[in-house]
Amino acid sequence: MTTARSLGLARCHDCGLASRMPSATKGTSSCCPRCGSALHLRKPNSLSRSWALVIAAYLLYIPANLLPVSTIVYLGNGEPDTIMSGVIMLFQTGDAPIALLLFFASIAVPMLKLIILTWLLISVHFRSKWKPRDRTAMYRLIELIGRWSMLDIFVISLLVALVQLQALATIHAGPGAIAFCSVVVLTMLAAESFDPRLIWDVMEEEA
């Protein structure tokens, strides 16, 4: 199996030019002759950076779901709402499709991303050869769905911007919104830090 790494070639992440590295040893870096960006055969410290970001996201996932994400005060009365309480309220008011969408985008998707990223990191760490094509497809999936995890934050931001009746109603973002936004950003950074080519390195070394 002939690969770019076995030929000492690296692809520039900025301009896409394939360039020959000084040597094909792991961790070697040089500059792209076209745009001057640093070249790497693999993303530097990919596993350690991804692990750090994933662990931080796990820690923030708990307050993101337990702390209130918003407080709506109407005519002087109001109470804070968490993500789950918002889902329950939508079910109780008959808006089941919206409740399911909110649950999927704000609770299920972030956890699914964390589970998949953890699985990918463990499989690479233990040099698993199990279905590399499927694992690569799962990585592309979490990259694709990552942006849709911000549905709650988008809704809160729109409501805060649109509600101008200060005498009747006010909406305030809660600490849970900050934690939730941090979880989404951390998982996106973890996915960006992970190098899916590490999945195939074991196959190449044993070929």
PyMOL commands that set and color helices and strands:
alter all, ss='L'
color gray80, all
select helices_A, chain A and resi 46-66+83-92+96-125+132-162+175-193+197-206
alter helices_A, ss='H'
color red, helices_A
select strands_A, chain A and resi 9-11+18-20+29-31+38-40+70-74+77-81+169-173
alter strands_A, ss='S'
color yellow, strands_A
deselect
rebuild
show_as cartoon
